[in-house]
Amino acid sequence: MTEANSFTDFLSKVGALVDNKANHFVLFRGQSDEKNLLPGIARDDNTIDTTEIEKQMLEDFERRSPMLISSLGLKDDWDRLVYAQHFGLKTRLLDWTSNPLAAIWFATNRDAQLNTNKETDSFIYAIYGTKDLVIDPRNDKSPFDLKLTRVLRPTLNNPRIVAQSGWFTIHRYYDGKKFVPLEDNIDFKGGVEKFVIPAGKNKEFFKQALLLGVSAKSLFPDVEGLCRHLNWKYLTSKKP
């Protein structure tokens, strides 16, 4: 665990990871708490095999939104799973970004928008590793048939994925066992780093990211994102 004492200190530490030529990828995830790195479908109970439930959820999603799927060109289960994940469906995907500023926003925005400094820390996780950890969905017919937890670079067919520089980890249920948190996964645990934004510094980090163009408006390039940004700009940020 590495403490990020300031915005520039954090970027310096991140820069060292990115500059390391041994790393084929470096990805970031911002969290306002210290939860394990598990996908949404496994957070309540990671011992349950949710494969059939996930398939049913995705089938129901497809059945209820055929015109949307057709208009967006969502060609297969990979595309549909990624799209549904971005709009709140619980899946075996865990969100990551290649942009550390986006991770800062996700780690700190809740408290910055409340115009207060919280009493506890925020966290940014970084994962890094070699090319063999990244899958090509064109070579794997189904996201539910993977034998190992891997990194997924999705098709850029969703404005939010583009805006957020989105990547994912796709997590496998290990038969008869459980979904394994990424920090405990044998293939990843040597390439996971946790940065701590100390209590009281959330607003500083949030504002620095904002100055560099990262906001709800930029990360969610739709009406929802614009309205979230306007609420912050005209209401929350004006509070004494």
C-alpha positions in Angstrom: 0.0 0.0 0.0 1.4 3.4 -1.1 0.2 6.7 0.4 -0.3 9.5 -2.2 0.5 12.5 -0.1 -0.3 15.0 -2.9 -1.7 15.0 -6.5 1.8 15.5 -8.0 3.2 12.7 -5.7 0.5 10.3 -7.0 1.2 11.2 -10.7 4.9 10.7 -10.1 4.3 7.2 -8.7 1.9 6.3 -11.5 4.4 7.6 -14.1 7.0 5.1 -12.8 4.6 2.3 -13.4 3.7 3.5 -16.9 7.3 4.1 -17.9 8.3 0.5 -16.9 8.7 -1.2 -20.3 8.0 -4.6 -18.7 4.3 -3.6 -18.3 2.2 -4.2 -21.4 -0.7 -2.5 -19.6 -1.2 -0.3 -16.6 -4.8 0.2 -15.5 -6.5 2.1 -12.6 -9.6 1.9 -10.6 -10.9 4.5 -8.1 -12.9 3.4 -5.0 -14.2 5.5 -2.1 -13.7 2.5 0.1 -11.3 -0.5 0.5 -13.5 -3.2 -0.9 -11.9 -6.3 -2.5 -11.4 -6.3 -6.2 -14.5 -8.4 -7.1 -17.0 -7.9 -9.9 -20.5 -6.6 -9.0 -22.1 -10.1 -9.4 -19.9 -11.5 -6.7 -19.8 -8.8 -4.1 -22.7 -10.0 -2.0 -21.4 -13.6 -1.9 -18.4 -14.7 -4.0 -19.0 -18.4 -3.2 -22.0 -18.7 -5.5 -21.7 -19.8 -9.1 -23.7 -17.1 -10.9 -23.0 -18.3 -14.4 -26.5 -19.5 -15.3 -28.1 -16.4 -13.5 -25.8 -14.1 -15.6 -26.8 -15.8 -18.8 -30.5 -15.4 -17.9 -30.0 -11.8 -17.1 -28.2 -11.1 -20.4 -30.9 -13.0 -22.3 -33.6 -10.9 -20.6 -31.6 -7.8 -21.4 -31.5 -8.7 -25.0 -35.2 -9.7 -25.1 -36.3 -6.4 -23.6 -34.1 -4.1 -25.7 -33.8 -5.6 -29.3 -34.1 -2.2 -31.0 -31.5 -0.7 -28.8 -29.1 -3.6 -29.4 -29.6 -3.4 -33.1 -29.1 0.3 -33.3 -25.9 0.2 -31.3 -24.5 -2.7 -33.3 -23.9 -4.9 -30.3 -22.8 -8.0 -32.1 -22.3 -10.7 -29.5 -22.4 -11.5 -25.8 -19.1 -9.6 -25.2 -20.5 -6.3 -26.6 -23.9 -6.7 -24.8 -22.2 -7.6 -21.5 -20.0 -4.5 -21.6 -22.8 -2.2 -22.6 -25.1 -3.6 -19.8 -22.3 -3.3 -17.3 -21.9 0.4 -18.0 -25.5 1.0 -17.3 -25.7 -0.8 -14.0 -26.2 -4.5 -14.7 -24.3 -6.7 -12.2 -21.9 -8.8 -14.2 -18.5 -10.7 -13.9 -16.8 -7.6 -15.3 -14.9 -5.1 -13.1 -14.3 -1.6 -14.5 -10.8 -0.2 -15.0 -9.4 2.8 -16.9 -6.1 3.6 -18.5 -6.5 7.2 -17.4 -5.4 7.7 -13.7 -7.3 11.1 -13.6 -10.5 9.2 -14.3 -9.7 6.9 -11.4 -9.1 9.9 -9.2 -12.6 11.2 -10.1 -14.3 7.9 -9.2 -12.4 7.7 -6.0 -13.1 11.2 -4.7 -16.2 12.5 -6.4 -18.8 11.5 -3.8 -17.1 13.5 -1.1 -16.1 16.4 -3.2 -19.7 16.8 -4.4 -20.9 16.8 -0.8 -18.5 19.7 -0.4 -16.8 18.1 2.6 -13.7 16.1 3.5 -14.6 12.7 4.8 -12.9 11.1 7.8 -11.7 8.0 5.9 -9.3 7.4 3.1 -10.1 6.9 -0.6 -8.3 4.3 -2.8 -6.9 3.9 -6.3 -5.9 0.5 -7.4 -3.4 -0.1 -10.2 -2.9 -3.4 -12.0 -0.1 -4.0 -14.5 1.3 -7.0 -16.3 2.3 -8.7 -19.5 0.5 -9.3 -22.8 -0.5 -12.8 -22.0 -3.0 -11.5 -19.3 -5.0 -9.7 -22.0 -7.6 -11.6 -24.0 -9.0 -10.9 -27.5 -12.8 -11.4 -27.4 -12.7 -12.2 -31.1 -10.9 -15.5 -30.2 -13.3 -16.4 -27.3 -16.9 -17.2 -28.2 -18.4 -16.6 -24.8 -17.4 -14.5 -21.8 -18.8 -17.4 -19.6 -16.4 -20.0 -20.9 -13.1 -18.5 -19.9 -10.8 -20.7 -18.0 -8.9 -17.9 -16.2 -9.5 -14.4 -15.0 -8.2 -12.0 -17.6 -8.0 -8.4 -18.8 -10.4 -7.3 -21.5 -9.9 -4.3 -23.8 -13.4 -3.8 -25.2 -14.7 -2.7 -28.6 -15.0 1.1 -28.6 -18.7 1.1 -29.5 -20.0 2.9 -26.4 -19.4 6.7 -25.8 -18.9 6.1 -22.1 -16.1 3.5 -22.7 -14.4 6.0 -25.0 -14.7 8.9 -22.6 -13.6 6.8 -19.6 -10.7 5.1 -21.4 -12.5 1.9 -20.3 -11.0 -1.5 -19.8 -12.2 -4.4 -17.7 -11.1 -7.5 -15.9 -13.4 -10.4 -16.5 -13.6 -12.8 -13.6 -14.0 -16.6 -13.7 -15.8 -18.6 -11.1 -13.4 -21.3 -10.1 -15.5 -24.5 -10.1 -16.7 -25.6 -6.7 -14.9 -22.7 -5.0 -15.6 -19.0 -5.6 -14.8 -15.8 -7.4 -11.3 -14.9 -6.3 -10.5 -11.2 -5.6 -8.0 -9.9 -8.1 -5.5 -9.0 -5.4 -5.5 -12.7 -4.3 -5.5 -14.2 -7.9 -2.2 -16.0 -8.6 -1.9 -14.5 -12.0 -2.4 -10.9 -10.8 -1.4 -10.5 -7.2 2.2 -9.6 -8.1 0.9 -6.8 -10.3 -1.6 -5.0 -8.0 -0.7 -1.8 -6.2 -3.0 0.1 -3.9 -2.6 3.9 -3.5 -4.3 5.6 -0.6 -5.6 9.2 -0.8 -5.4 10.2 2.9 -8.5 11.5 4.7 -9.0 15.2 4.1 -7.3 15.3 0.7 -10.2 14.1 -1.4 -11.3 17.6 -2.4 -7.8 18.5 -3.4 -7.5 15.5 -5.7 -11.0 16.1 -7.1 -10.3 19.7 -8.0 -6.9 19.0 -9.6 -8.6 16.4 -11.8 -11.3 18.9 -12.6 -8.7 21.5 -13.7 -7.3 18.9 -16.1 -10.7 18.4 -17.7 -12.0 15.3 -15.9 -15.6 15.8 -14.6 -19.0 14.0 -14.7 -19.6 15.9 -18.0 -16.5 14.5 -19.6 -16.7 10.9 -18.2 -20.5 10.5 -18.9 -20.9 12.3 -22.3 -24.7 12.3 -22.2 -27.5 14.2 -20.6 -27.0 12.4 -17.3 -23.3 13.5 -17.1 -24.1 17.1 -18.0 -26.8 17.4 -15.4 -24.5 15.8 -12.7 -21.8 18.4 -13.6 -24.3 21.3 -13.5 -25.6 20.2 -10.1 -22.1 20.3 -8.8 -21.1 23.5 -10.5 -24.1 25.6 -9.5 -25.2 24.0 -6.2 -22.7 21.8 -4.4 -19.5 23.9 -5.2 -21.2 27.1 -4.0 -21.9 25.8 -0.5 -19.8 27.5 2.2 
